[in-house]
Amino acid sequence: MSEKNQDTKPDISRAKSAELYAKAKTFFPGGVNSPVRAFKSVYGTPLFIQKGDGPYLWDADNNQFIDFCCSWGPLILGHNHPHIREKVTEVMQNGMSFGAPTALENELAELILSNNPFIEKIRFVSSGTEAVMSAIRLARGYTKRDKILKFEGCYHGHVDALLVKAGSGLVTFGETSSAGVPKAFADETIVVSLNDKEAVAKAFEEFKDQIAAIIIEPVPANNGLLLQQPEFLQYLRDICTENGTLLIFDEVISGFRVSFTGAAGHYQIKPDIITYGKIIGGGLPVGAYGASAEIMGNISPEGPVYQAGTLSGNPVAMAAGIAQLSELLKPDFYTELNQKTATFVNDIKQFIADRSYPVQVFQIGSIFWFAFTEQQAIRRADEIDPQSMDKFKLMHQELLNRGVYVGPSGYEVGFVSATHTPAVLDKAKQAILDSLDVVFASFKATPQNSVVPENDFRE
């Protein structure tokens, strides 16, 4: 790498985005409709996106970027996929919302259930948060228990009972992590550390016959990529079975990402309930939860657990989902996507090793994450060094200036889509390598005053 490549790139123009952001702040809290979009953890004002196509985004200033955010994961086929666009356009000619059943719901459900041995029935909702909220209510209604066990570092949407963080003990009731969440809600949530069998066992000892469900991201990807050992996930399956507790896999990110059957299929571990997110709608607002026919039989109108939604099963979202999942079911789709991602990541890892840079790149399937650390494995939230976010902040700026877009927080993961060709990935890889050179040259030359950015949860 030449000295020239180690130089910082001139900042891209954000004049139009800055103008739009200034106006947005007069309309919305913080100028955004979801916190992480505000770019509080990185340099500059948010980019206002004008369009996307394939692996690319263009902002309001007409800057072009290779996109690894992919609308926070669901755009596994890239932006503006022609089959999704055509199917949505076709269905829209007949109307966009009915609040009544359509054949499209049956078609998408059959696509999912006939190719997923882990669930027998499904219910469509409008978001991942709604799916998790409904799954928690279902677990409580089915078991007739109230307490939920979750893990520090797993994010499950902005559900009141799950917007909690761990206290100071091995096993604690959660402490609310948002204003407006009643303490009484948090008192029904037990929070323990990931990768800690002892804490899980102690929770079951202390709250015997009270825990309705354990909920976990089997691929924790909202607070870094905290890859769990299969043995730990199997331990959760076993202890739930022994105690009459349901195991919920929150697969809003991993579902249909690491494989068509998600992490459940990847690890061959069957949870009792699974939640899914926008990937099943091609990026349109949709979510779902599924389980055995017996458990799902508790949902209204068949059973006593109430859950409803005017836009659940929206025909436009169902159409997009049918088009997207049909592509994902094509032979070798995941083999090719995951191998392409592995090659991309391994090339970066080799560069890092050659430079002896203290940074790791973690990967599963088509998901990857940069962690500025020498630690070979990070499985818990408290193993992430907050000071390392200073380096990510500079890296993010350098990547934008080189035409690469990643999520505006060092706690966010990146995603590769089917439209990221080897040539596109090579170009992005060079931008990443040059940016890493800048980061480590800068931090070596000038001691930094660390500023720990806020983690505003994920998109």
Residue pairs with C-beta under 8 A, 6 or more apart in sequence:
1 433
1 434
1 437
5 434
5 437
6 434
6 437
6 438
6 441
7 438
8 398
8 401
8 438
8 442
9 398
9 401
9 402
10 401
11 44
11 397
11 401
12 61
12 63
12 400
12 401
13 61
13 63
14 44
14 45
14 47
14 59
14 61
15 61
16 48
16 59
16 60
16 61
17 45
17 46
17 47
17 48
17 59
17 60
17 61
18 45
20 48
20 60
21 31
21 45
21 46
21 48
22 31
24 31
24 32
25 31
30 38
31 38
31 46
32 38
32 46
34 459
35 456
35 457
36 407
36 408
36 409
36 412
36 456
36 457
36 458
36 459
37 46
37 408
37 459
38 46
38 456
39 45
39 46
39 47
39 408
40 453
40 454
40 456
41 389
41 393
41 408
41 409
41 410
41 453
41 454
41 455
41 456
42 392
42 393
42 396
42 397
42 408
42 409
42 453
43 393
43 394
43 396
43 397
44 397
44 400
46 408
47 59
47 60
47 63
47 400
47 405
48 59
48 60
49 57
49 58
49 59
49 60
50 58
50 59
50 60
50 62
51 57
51 58
51 79
51 80
52 58
52 67
52 75
52 78
52 79
52 80
53 78
53 79
53 80
54 78
54 79
54 80
54 419
55 66
55 67
55 78
55 79
55 417
55 419
55 420
55 421
55 424
56 64
56 65
56 66
56 67
56 79
57 64
57 65
57 67
57 79
57 405
58 64
58 65
59 65
63 400
63 403
64 403
65 400
65 403
65 404
65 405
66 403
66 404
66 405
66 420
66 424
66 427
66 428
66 431
67 79
67 405
68 404
68 405
68 406
68 407
68 414
68 415
68 416
68 428
69 405
69 406
69 407
69 412
69 414
69 415
70 76
70 78
70 79
70 415
70 417
71 278
71 283
71 459
72 407
72 412
72 415
72 458
72 459
73 253
73 257
73 277
73 278
73 279
73 367
73 413
73 415
74 277
74 278
74 279
74 281
74 282
74 283
75 282
75 283
75 415
75 417
76 256
76 257
76 279
76 324
76 328
76 337
76 366
76 415
76 417
76 418
77 83
77 84
77 282
77 324
77 327
77 328
77 417
77 418
77 419
78 417
78 418
78 419
78 420
79 419
81 282
81 323
81 324
81 327
81 419
83 323
83 326
83 327
84 282
84 283
84 320
84 323
84 324
86 323
87 319
87 320
87 322
87 323
88 282
88 284
88 316
88 319
88 320
88 323
90 319
91 104
91 315
91 316
91 318
91 319
92 316
94 315
95 315
96 314
96 315
96 316
97 310
97 311
97 314
97 315
97 316
98 315
99 310
99 311
101 313
102 313
102 315
102 318
104 313
104 315
104 318
104 319
104 322
105 124
105 313
105 318
107 318
107 322
108 124
108 280
108 318
108 321
108 322
108 325
109 122
109 124
111 321
111 322
111 325
111 326
111 329
112 119
112 122
112 280
112 288
112 290
112 325
113 119
113 120
113 121
113 122
113 290
115 260
115 261
115 329
116 260
116 261
116 265
116 290
117 261
118 261
118 264
118 265
118 270
118 271
118 274
118 290
119 274
119 290
119 291
119 292
120 290
120 291
120 292
120 293
120 296
121 290
121 291
121 292
121 293
121 296
121 297
122 288
122 289
122 290
122 296
123 134
123 288
123 289
123 290
123 296
123 299
123 307
123 312
124 286
124 287
124 288
124 312
124 313
124 318
125 131
125 134
125 286
125 287
125 288
125 289
125 307
125 309
125 312
126 285
126 286
126 287
126 309
126 311
126 312
126 314
126 317
127 157
127 277
127 278
127 285
127 286
127 287
128 157
128 250
128 252
128 275
128 276
128 277
128 278
128 287
129 156
129 157
129 158
129 159
129 287
130 157
130 287
130 309
131 252
131 275
131 276
131 277
131 287
131 288
131 289
132 156
132 157
132 159
132 162
132 215
132 248
132 250
132 252
132 275
132 289
133 157
133 159
134 289
134 307
135 213
135 215
135 248
135 273
135 275
135 289
136 148
136 159
136 161
136 162
136 212
136 213
136 215
136 248
137 305
137 306
137 307
138 273
138 289
138 291
138 295
138 296
138 298
138 299
138 305
138 307
139 148
139 212
139 213
139 246
139 248
139 272
139 273
140 146
140 148
140 212
140 213
141 298
141 303
141 304
141 305
142 212
142 246
142 295
142 298
142 305
143 212
143 213
143 244
143 245
143 246
145 209
145 210
145 211
145 212
145 245
146 188
146 210
146 212
147 188
147 189
147 190
147 207
147 210
147 211
147 212
148 161
148 162
148 188
148 189
148 190
148 211
148 212
148 213
148 214
148 215
149 189
149 190
149 191
149 192
149 200
149 203
149 211
149 213
149 214
149 215
149 245
150 156
150 162
150 164
150 174
150 189
150 190
150 191
150 214
150 215
150 216
151 191
151 192
151 193
151 194
151 216
151 220
152 165
152 166
152 191
152 192
152 193
152 194
152 380
152 381
152 382
153 193
153 194
153 220
153 223
153 224
153 226
153 380
153 381
153 382
154 194
154 215
154 216
154 217
154 220
154 222
154 223
154 250
155 217
155 222
155 223
155 457
155 458
156 162
156 215
156 217
156 250
156 252
157 252
158 178
158 457
160 181
160 182
160 185
161 185
161 186
161 188
161 189
162 189
162 215
163 176
163 177
163 178
163 181
164 174
164 175
164 176
164 177
164 181
164 185
164 186
164 189
164 191
165 174
165 175
165 176
165 177
165 191
166 172
166 174
166 175
166 191
166 192
166 193
167 173
167 174
167 175
167 191
170 192
170 196
170 198
170 199
170 202
171 190
171 192
171 199
171 202
171 203
171 206
172 190
172 191
172 192
173 186
173 187
173 189
173 190
173 191
174 186
174 187
174 189
174 190
174 191
175 186
176 182
176 183
176 185
176 186
190 203
190 207
190 211
192 199
192 200
192 203
193 199
193 380
193 381
193 382
194 216
194 220
194 226
194 228
194 232
194 379
194 380
194 381
195 228
195 229
195 232
195 379
195 380
196 380
197 232
197 235
200 214
200 235
200 236
200 239
201 239
203 211
204 211
204 239
204 243
204 245
208 243
209 243
209 244
211 243
211 245
212 245
212 246
213 240
213 245
213 246
213 247
213 248
213 272
213 273
214 236
214 239
214 240
214 245
214 246
214 247
214 248
215 248
215 250
216 233
216 236
216 247
216 248
216 249
216 250
217 249
217 250
217 251
217 252
217 253
217 254
218 228
218 233
218 249
218 250
218 251
218 254
218 262
218 263
218 264
218 267
218 269
218 271
219 225
219 227
219 228
219 251
219 253
219 254
219 258
219 263
219 266
219 364
219 367
220 226
220 227
220 228
221 253
221 254
221 367
221 369
221 413
222 253
222 411
222 457
222 458
223 381
223 384
223 411
223 455
224 362
224 369
224 371
224 378
224 381
224 384
224 411
224 413
225 362
225 363
225 364
225 367
225 368
225 369
225 371
225 378
225 413
226 378
226 379
226 380
226 381
227 362
227 364
227 377
227 379
228 379
229 379
230 267
230 269
233 267
233 269
234 267
234 269
236 247
237 247
237 269
237 270
237 271
239 245
240 246
240 247
240 272
246 272
246 273
246 295
247 271
247 272
247 273
248 271
248 272
248 273
248 274
248 275
249 262
249 263
249 264
249 271
249 273
249 274
249 275
250 275
251 262
251 263
251 264
251 274
251 275
251 276
251 277
252 275
252 276
252 277
252 278
252 287
253 277
253 367
253 413
254 262
254 263
254 266
254 365
254 367
255 262
255 263
255 274
255 275
255 276
255 277
255 279
255 280
256 262
256 276
256 279
256 280
256 325
256 328
257 279
257 365
257 366
257 367
257 415
258 266
258 334
258 338
258 364
258 365
258 366
258 367
259 265
259 266
259 334
259 365
260 325
260 328
260 329
260 334
262 274
262 276
263 269
264 270
264 271
264 274
266 364
266 365
272 291
272 292
272 295
273 289
273 290
273 291
273 295
274 289
274 290
274 291
275 287
275 288
275 289
276 287
276 288
276 289
276 290
277 286
277 287
278 284
278 285
278 286
278 287
279 324
280 286
280 287
280 288
280 321
280 324
280 325
281 317
281 318
281 320
281 321
281 324
282 317
282 320
282 321
282 323
282 324
283 320
284 314
284 316
284 317
284 320
284 321
285 311
285 314
285 317
286 314
286 317
286 318
286 320
286 321
290 296
296 302
297 303
298 304
298 305
299 305
299 307
300 306
300 307
300 308
311 317
327 333
327 418
328 334
333 418
334 365
336 418
337 365
337 366
337 416
337 417
337 418
338 365
338 366
340 366
340 416
340 420
340 422
340 425
341 363
341 365
341 366
341 367
341 368
341 416
342 363
343 422
343 425
344 368
344 416
344 420
344 425
344 428
344 429
345 361
345 363
345 368
347 429
348 361
348 429
348 432
348 433
349 361
351 433
351 436
352 359
352 360
352 361
352 436
355 436
355 437
355 440
357 436
357 440
358 372
358 373
358 374
359 370
359 371
359 372
359 373
359 391
359 436
360 370
360 371
360 373
360 374
360 375
360 376
360 378
361 368
361 369
361 370
361 371
362 368
362 369
362 371
362 378
363 369
366 415
366 416
366 417
367 413
367 414
367 415
368 413
368 414
368 415
368 416
369 412
369 413
369 414
370 392
370 395
370 410
370 414
371 378
371 384
371 388
372 385
372 388
372 391
372 392
372 410
373 384
373 385
373 388
375 383
378 384
384 411
386 450
386 452
387 450
387 452
388 410
389 409
389 410
389 411
389 452
389 453
390 443
390 448
390 450
390 451
391 410
391 439
391 440
391 443
392 409
392 410
393 410
393 451
393 453
394 438
394 439
394 442
394 443
395 435
395 436
395 438
395 439
396 406
396 408
396 410
398 431
398 434
398 435
398 438
398 439
399 405
399 406
399 431
399 432
399 435
402 431
402 434
402 435
403 427
403 431
404 428
404 431
404 432
404 435
406 412
406 414
407 413
407 414
407 459
409 453
409 455
409 456
410 453
411 455
411 458
412 458
416 425
420 428
